[in-house]
């Protein structure tokens, strides 16, 4: 079916369009098109909005002086929609929950039509965000270090990265540039009187670096005052060795991520992850043997070809290991990934069952502490980080919830500064995504980043 969104103003088009895409995920939504199977139009009056869909009219008084919210509510009603997150279309559901001081679950249901279960998770995550914000001190920043290399490309991946084989000769040059930028940025952070609250080395896959390369990176960091939270992604089990993990432990890394995404070998092969289920278990066992007290594992709900029972097998297997942190993602089929969108109503129903089971199994032991959503996620579902024993990853809250400033180093990194007073982002600086250009232009970009930090540090 083709649905035409007809309107004479662009003011509310974006929000309504994306809500319609969520309500009708298997249909085509066009704007001011012709020969559609159904049409939705809207008008905004002084005190009310009116929406017409397929000959059916619905009018609502403007709620909370928010015209777009009221239009979304009206579209939701006139189309008889039933979505777990109601009319919410944003990336950060917790930010909506933070608008309410009390009776959060009730208000999320009444105002945004969020289901009770999703509202409860949003409330828990919002509580963690609020607590973290209250604990932050002026001048606190986090550091993100990007290693844009992987041994192979996962088919669901849309990140800008390079594969290890064709880029193996580039890694040395990239590391030299990265270490130069890192030293310059850390010196500027110290000069400005800023304090690191967390360091996160991500990618890509940081553990594609050799032991010698990894040690050079860790030594450069170790020359400066390091925070208590220091996280490294070791997500691909085929890049993990005991020697590398011992290096991480020796240099103060407090958290590692060993991410299988699934514990079904056939699926691993289908999505292009060149490691085995057994290699994941081996890497996890080494982490425990060495003494890492906080391990994260990631799973993806809705991977191509997987059923509810496949996901259940993976989640049950991960839970049996008792990691301190489990992140459950919903498959997101982005335009730049290698996946062809084959999702249908059956897939959506399976993914919803996967999430029901995830909450059923995890909530008695784990606490959800950050949540975000992506427009292209199957069934418009969420991504949630679960932790136990107070082992949340502060960097995840800082970055996902925009709770604190993050300064990024490396190709494709985005530095985002948050105002300490009003807790809102006020400045961004992006680095070129391509490793070759990053290396070539470092003499220009490093002074620019240092000036960016110096000019804005008084607001952090």
Phi, psi and omega per residue, in radians:
X1 nan 2.466 3.059
X2 -1.868 2.177 -3.135
X3 -1.940 2.197 -3.140
X4 -1.709 2.132 3.031
X5 -1.594 1.869 -3.078
X6 -1.807 2.212 3.087
X7 -2.786 2.774 -3.120
X8 -1.881 0.049 3.091
X9 -2.363 2.571 -3.122
X10 -1.607 -0.049 -2.974
X11 -0.968 -0.681 -3.039
X12 -2.066 0.124 -3.010
X13 -1.069 -0.797 -3.038
X14 -1.028 -0.869 -3.110
X15 -1.120 -0.729 -3.128
X16 -1.204 -0.715 -3.141
X17 -1.012 -0.814 -3.092
X18 -1.251 -0.523 3.031
X19 -1.152 -0.736 3.107
X20 -1.091 -0.667 3.110
X21 -1.108 -0.552 3.092
X22 -1.324 -0.673 -3.123
X23 -1.231 -0.643 -3.108
X24 -2.128 1.211 -3.024
X25 -1.193 -0.330 -3.077
X26 -1.880 0.174 3.111
X27 -2.010 2.965 -3.139
X28 -1.756 2.253 3.089
X29 -1.933 2.175 3.108
X30 -2.092 2.842 3.137
X31 -1.986 2.163 3.130
X32 0.867 0.813 3.123
X33 -1.661 -2.993 -3.138
X34 -2.273 2.800 3.068
X35 1.013 0.672 3.111
X36 -1.464 2.797 3.101
X37 -1.415 -0.457 3.114
X38 -2.596 2.740 -3.097
X39 -2.368 2.439 3.048
X40 -2.144 2.246 3.093
X41 -2.321 2.799 -3.117
X42 -2.548 2.690 3.034
X43 -2.344 2.585 3.138
X44 -2.054 2.050 3.090
X45 -1.676 -2.958 -3.118
X46 -1.185 -0.679 -3.090
X47 -2.206 -0.111 -3.076
X48 -2.409 2.842 2.952
X49 -2.138 2.638 3.110
X50 -2.264 2.318 3.108
X51 -2.148 2.356 3.070
X52 -2.046 2.207 3.110
X53 -2.325 2.058 3.058
X54 0.922 0.721 3.104
X55 1.517 -0.069 -3.116
X56 -1.806 2.265 -3.121
X57 -1.786 2.496 3.028
X58 -2.491 2.293 -3.128
X59 -2.134 2.430 3.096
X60 -2.407 2.525 3.009
X61 -1.209 2.541 -3.117
X62 -1.126 2.165 -3.038
X63 -1.706 2.299 3.035
X64 0.981 0.493 -3.116
X65 0.986 0.487 -3.098
X66 -2.047 1.752 -3.065
X67 -1.175 -0.788 -3.111
X68 -1.090 -0.774 3.095
X69 -1.007 -0.770 -3.128
X70 -1.135 -0.706 3.083
X71 -1.076 -0.750 3.123
X72 -1.081 -0.777 3.117
X73 -1.036 -0.717 -3.097
X74 -1.220 -0.728 3.066
X75 -1.054 -0.752 -3.134
X76 -1.031 -0.762 -3.110
X77 -1.246 -0.788 -3.031
X78 -1.215 -0.393 3.106
X79 -1.687 0.033 -3.121
X80 0.978 0.717 -3.082
X81 -1.279 2.676 3.055
X82 -2.489 1.679 -3.116
X83 -2.128 2.471 -3.122
X84 -0.994 -0.616 3.138
X85 -1.778 0.285 3.069
X86 0.986 -2.241 -3.068
X87 -1.630 0.117 -3.139
X88 -1.244 2.235 3.131
X89 -2.153 -0.057 -3.058
X90 -1.384 2.988 -3.117
X91 -1.347 -0.579 -2.977
X92 -2.038 1.511 -3.138
X93 -1.016 -0.538 -3.111
X94 -1.063 -0.572 -3.122
X95 -1.121 -0.583 3.069
X96 -1.208 -0.737 3.132
X97 -1.082 -0.593 -3.113
X98 -1.199 -0.200 3.103
X99 -1.215 -0.366 -3.075
X100 -1.872 2.371 -3.112
X101 -1.532 -0.496 -3.130
X102 -2.608 2.922 -3.114
X103 0.855 0.791 -3.020
X104 -1.091 -0.807 -3.113
X105 -1.072 -0.741 3.126
X106 -1.085 -0.823 -3.092
X107 -1.192 -0.660 3.108
X108 -1.088 -0.640 3.105
X109 -1.234 -0.783 -3.065
X110 -1.267 -0.693 -3.052
X111 -1.551 -0.729 -3.032
X112 -1.942 -0.038 3.138
X113 1.123 0.484 3.117
X114 -1.300 2.431 3.138
X115 -1.157 2.680 -3.118
X116 -0.972 -0.746 -3.114
X117 -1.113 -0.829 3.127
X118 -1.135 -0.649 3.137
X119 -1.136 -0.655 3.110
X120 -1.122 -0.742 3.111
X121 -1.135 -0.749 3.099
X122 -1.038 -0.727 3.138
X123 -1.099 -0.770 3.135
X124 -1.093 -0.766 -3.133
X125 -1.167 -0.689 3.116
X126 -1.105 -0.630 3.106
X127 -1.108 -0.688 3.106
X128 -1.184 -0.706 3.120
X129 -1.069 -0.795 3.141
X130 -1.080 -0.758 -3.138
X131 -1.092 -0.738 3.140
X132 -1.142 -0.763 3.128
X133 -1.038 -0.688 -3.131
X134 -1.164 -0.496 -3.064
X135 -1.519 -0.225 -3.077
X136 -1.287 2.617 3.098
X137 -1.988 2.744 -3.132
X138 -1.044 2.409 3.112
X139 1.508 0.183 3.133
X140 -1.533 2.351 3.116
X141 -2.414 2.777 3.020
X142 -1.993 2.739 -3.116
X143 -2.080 2.222 3.055
X144 -1.955 2.287 -3.140
X145 -2.076 2.160 -3.000
X146 -1.841 2.198 3.034
X147 -1.959 1.729 -2.968
X148 -1.517 0.781 -3.110
X149 -2.273 2.525 3.082
X150 -2.462 2.694 3.100
X151 -1.195 -0.437 3.052
X152 -2.807 2.901 -3.118
X153 -1.713 2.143 3.022
X154 -1.196 2.460 -3.032
X155 -1.159 -0.395 3.131
X156 -1.518 -0.104 -2.992
X157 -1.360 2.365 3.082
X158 -2.094 0.080 -3.134
X159 -1.252 2.694 3.027
X160 -1.404 1.984 -3.138
X161 -2.650 2.955 3.133
X162 -2.082 2.582 3.126
X163 -1.470 2.602 -2.986
X164 -1.099 -0.770 -3.037
X165 -1.054 -1.053 -3.093
X166 -1.177 -0.340 -3.075
X167 -1.886 0.193 -3.064
X168 -1.048 -0.573 3.129
X169 -1.344 -0.256 -3.113
X170 -1.513 -0.358 -3.001
X171 -1.085 -0.736 3.140
X172 -1.038 -0.809 3.127
X173 -1.122 -0.681 3.119
X174 -1.123 -0.754 -3.118
X175 -1.101 -0.702 3.110
X176 -1.045 -0.809 3.134
X177 -1.125 -0.751 -3.133
X178 -1.054 -0.784 -3.120
X179 -1.157 -0.624 3.069
X180 -1.100 -0.822 3.126
X181 -1.128 -0.723 -3.111
X182 -1.051 -0.824 3.126
X183 -1.071 -0.753 3.141
X184 -1.114 -0.750 -3.133
X185 -1.181 -0.780 3.141
X186 -1.109 -0.669 3.085
X187 -1.101 -0.695 3.138
X188 -1.211 -0.697 3.079
X189 -1.026 -0.791 3.126
X190 -1.144 -0.766 3.132
X191 -1.011 -0.649 -3.091
X192 -1.475 0.002 3.124
X193 1.307 0.335 3.117
X194 -1.482 2.701 -3.089
X195 -2.138 2.315 3.104
X196 -1.337 2.228 3.048
X197 -1.748 -0.403 3.094
X198 -2.788 2.663 3.027
X199 -2.204 2.361 -3.109
X200 -2.339 2.067 3.064
X201 -1.776 1.996 -3.068
X202 -2.304 -2.959 -3.089
X203 -2.987 -2.605 0.410
X204 0.924 -2.851 3.135
X205 -2.333 1.734 -3.101
X206 -0.969 -0.538 -3.087
X207 -1.387 0.163 2.923
X208 -1.288 -0.316 3.080
X209 -1.109 2.566 3.055
X210 -1.223 2.931 3.117
X211 -1.022 -0.720 -3.139
X212 -1.145 -0.737 3.128
X213 -1.152 -0.741 3.135
X214 -1.097 -0.705 -3.136
X215 -1.160 -0.653 3.096
X216 -1.062 -0.727 3.114
X217 -1.116 -0.797 -3.124
X218 -1.163 -0.642 3.107
X219 -1.126 -0.700 3.120
X220 -1.088 -0.741 3.092
X221 -1.166 -0.705 -3.044
X222 -1.147 -0.315 3.121
X223 -1.259 -0.215 3.137
X224 -2.012 2.899 3.138
X225 -1.207 2.106 -3.054
X226 -1.775 2.555 3.119
X227 -1.374 3.008 3.134
X228 -1.232 -0.625 -3.135
X229 -1.615 2.036 -3.103
X230 -2.412 1.922 -3.015
X231 -1.993 2.436 3.039
X232 -2.293 2.290 3.042
X233 -1.395 2.124 3.015
X234 -2.089 0.836 -2.869
X235 -1.100 -0.577 -3.102
X236 -1.689 1.996 -3.051
X237 -1.062 -0.434 -3.129
X238 -1.307 -0.100 3.090
X239 -1.843 -0.007 -3.029
X240 -1.660 2.275 3.006
X241 -2.241 2.786 3.117
X242 -1.091 -0.655 -3.139
X243 -1.095 -0.731 3.122
X244 -1.138 -0.749 -3.138
X245 -1.155 -0.622 3.093
X246 -1.160 -0.630 3.065
X247 -1.072 -0.813 3.132
X248 -1.015 -0.797 -3.139
X249 -1.109 -0.756 -3.109
X250 -1.065 -0.625 -3.079
X251 -1.655 0.292 2.955
X252 1.589 0.207 3.080
X253 -1.160 2.236 -3.055
X254 -1.779 -0.325 -3.095
X255 -2.414 2.437 3.015
X256 -2.286 2.601 3.079
X257 -1.925 2.121 3.036
X258 -2.023 1.854 -2.880
X259 -1.995 1.855 3.132
X260 -1.391 -0.525 -3.020
X261 1.204 -0.578 3.044
X262 -2.789 2.663 3.052
X263 -1.884 0.461 3.087
X264 -1.934 2.016 -3.025
X265 -1.031 -0.698 -3.121
X266 -1.065 -0.709 3.141
X267 -1.184 -0.709 3.098
X268 -0.965 -0.735 3.137
X269 -1.208 -0.675 -3.127
X270 -1.109 -0.710 -3.057
X271 -1.572 0.022 3.024
X272 1.511 0.337 3.064
X273 -1.587 1.989 -3.008
X274 -1.575 0.953 2.991
X275 -2.469 2.883 -3.107
X276 -1.791 2.876 3.042
X277 -1.050 -0.699 -3.137
X278 -1.088 -0.644 3.115
X279 -1.140 -0.630 3.067
X280 -1.074 -0.853 -3.134
X281 -1.071 -0.663 3.127
X282 -1.117 -0.786 -3.136
X283 -1.108 -0.697 3.127
X284 -1.117 -0.760 -3.127
X285 -1.085 -0.688 3.113
X286 -1.100 -0.748 3.114
X287 -0.988 -0.775 -3.140
X288 -1.177 -0.736 -3.119
X289 -1.073 -0.685 -3.117
X290 -1.262 -0.478 3.061
X291 1.951 0.317 3.048
X292 -1.160 2.222 -3.081
X293 -1.570 -0.273 3.135
X294 -2.296 1.992 3.109
X295 -2.129 2.354 3.058
X296 -1.892 2.502 2.969
X297 -2.239 2.492 3.118
X298 -1.912 2.483 2.973
X299 -2.279 2.678 3.107
X300 -2.093 2.176 3.057
X301 -1.534 2.266 3.077
X302 1.714 0.271 3.103
X303 -1.042 2.582 -3.059
X304 -0.898 2.158 3.071
X305 1.494 -0.131 -3.090
X306 -1.505 2.476 3.070
X307 -1.763 3.065 3.067
X308 -0.975 -0.741 -3.110
X309 -1.142 -0.566 3.075
X310 -1.131 -0.812 3.125
X311 -1.120 -0.728 3.119
X312 -1.014 -0.756 3.111
X313 -1.025 -0.764 -3.129
X314 -1.167 -0.830 -3.106
X315 -1.128 -0.755 3.122
X316 -1.059 -0.698 3.139
X317 -1.137 -0.724 3.127
X318 -1.190 -0.777 -3.139
X319 -1.044 -0.621 -3.131
X320 -1.094 -0.396 3.109
X321 -1.414 -0.310 3.134
X322 1.024 0.855 3.049
X323 -1.167 2.733 -3.139
X324 -1.294 -0.309 -3.015
X325 -2.552 2.264 3.067
X326 -2.254 2.222 3.052
X327 -1.904 2.238 3.082
X328 -1.954 2.113 3.110
X329 -1.853 2.749 2.928
X330 -1.775 2.368 3.128
X331 -0.954 2.301 3.139
X332 -2.090 2.009 -3.047
X333 -1.656 1.469 -3.101
X334 -1.443 2.778 -3.065
X335 -1.029 -0.631 -3.062
X336 -1.580 0.054 3.080
X337 -1.454 3.020 -3.122
X338 -1.615 0.167 -3.099
X339 -1.610 2.473 2.973
X340 -1.620 2.319 -3.078
X341 -1.280 1.816 3.121
X342 -1.989 0.232 -3.093
X343 -1.189 2.547 3.105
X344 -2.477 -2.991 -3.094
X345 -1.091 -0.581 3.104
X346 -1.131 -0.761 3.105
X347 -1.038 -0.794 -3.127
X348 -1.062 -0.753 3.128
X349 -1.105 -0.688 3.117
X350 -1.128 -0.748 -3.132
X351 -1.132 -0.695 3.092
X352 -1.096 -0.689 3.073
X353 -1.133 -0.671 3.109
X354 -1.041 -0.778 -3.124
X355 -1.203 -0.653 3.075
X356 -1.037 -0.750 -3.142
X357 -1.199 -0.688 3.130
X358 -1.027 -0.829 3.127
X359 -1.152 -0.683 -3.141
X360 -1.043 -0.720 -3.059
X361 -1.498 -0.579 -3.006
X362 -1.571 -0.663 -3.010
X363 -1.089 -0.537 3.086
X364 -1.136 -0.397 -3.061
X365 -2.049 -0.641 -3.050
X366 -1.898 2.708 3.103
X367 -1.970 2.216 3.041
X368 -1.257 2.324 -3.076
X369 -2.287 -0.253 2.925
X370 -2.547 2.599 -3.052
X371 -2.523 2.425 2.991
X372 -2.601 2.823 -3.104
X373 -2.261 2.726 3.098
X374 -2.234 2.499 -3.032
X375 -1.033 -0.611 -3.037
X376 -1.593 0.138 -3.102
X377 -1.165 2.455 3.103
X378 -1.026 2.276 3.108
X379 1.078 0.308 3.118
X380 0.980 0.586 -3.109
X381 -1.514 -3.065 -2.909
X382 -1.907 3.049 2.939
X383 -2.142 2.267 -3.043
X384 -2.359 2.381 2.999
X385 -1.697 2.209 3.130
X386 -1.964 2.402 3.108
X387 -2.406 2.853 3.026
X388 -2.358 2.810 3.095
X389 0.993 0.602 3.101
X390 1.185 0.431 -3.047
X391 -1.698 0.619 3.096
X392 -1.150 2.669 3.055
X393 -1.575 1.910 -3.093
X394 -1.057 -0.638 -3.131
X395 -1.029 -0.693 3.119
X396 -1.022 -0.731 3.113
X397 -1.178 -0.783 -3.140
X398 -1.005 -0.786 -3.030
X399 -1.439 -0.912 -3.069
X400 -1.195 -0.640 -3.065
X401 -1.771 0.079 -3.127
X402 0.898 0.831 -3.098
X403 -1.600 -0.336 -3.116
X404 -2.720 2.837 -3.094
X405 -1.233 2.483 3.079
X406 -2.235 2.213 3.070
X407 -1.874 2.152 -3.047
X408 -1.803 2.475 3.104
X409 -2.169 2.336 3.122
X410 1.999 2.965 -3.106
X411 -1.120 2.322 3.068
X412 1.407 0.021 -3.127
X413 -1.326 2.496 3.074
X414 -2.032 2.047 3.058
X415 -1.521 2.323 -3.126
X416 -2.317 2.169 -3.109
X417 -1.805 2.383 -3.100
X418 -1.980 2.284 3.120
X419 -1.205 2.208 -3.087
X420 -1.136 -0.549 -3.051
X421 -1.342 -0.910 -3.075
X422 -1.797 0.034 3.056
X423 1.053 0.513 -3.139
X424 -2.026 2.566 3.075
X425 -1.112 2.453 3.132
X426 -2.313 -0.205 3.137
X427 -2.691 2.456 3.092
X428 -2.278 2.613 3.040
X429 -2.503 2.121 -3.111
X430 -1.835 2.561 3.088
X431 -1.865 2.569 -3.140
X432 -0.941 2.420 -3.056
X433 -1.354 -0.475 -3.035
X434 -1.465 2.185 -3.109
X435 -0.955 -0.684 -3.125
X436 -1.088 -0.800 -3.128
X437 -1.235 -0.592 3.084
X438 -1.034 -0.815 3.129
X439 -1.111 -0.810 -3.083
X440 -1.081 -0.694 -2.981
X441 -1.721 0.149 -3.028
X442 -1.032 -0.622 3.141
X443 -1.071 -0.422 3.101
X444 -1.617 -0.702 -3.025
X445 -1.340 -0.566 -3.125
X446 -1.128 -0.874 3.083
X447 -1.026 -0.615 3.115
X448 -1.124 -0.733 3.141
X449 -1.206 -0.673 3.107
X450 -1.113 -0.710 3.094
X451 -1.146 -0.676 3.106
X452 -1.009 -0.767 3.137
X453 -1.209 -0.813 -3.090
X454 -1.093 -0.739 -3.074
X455 -1.224 -0.387 -3.040
X456 -2.007 -0.062 -2.988
X457 -1.096 -0.442 -3.104
X458 -1.219 -0.288 -3.138
X459 -1.697 -0.187 -3.074
X460 -1.322 nan nan
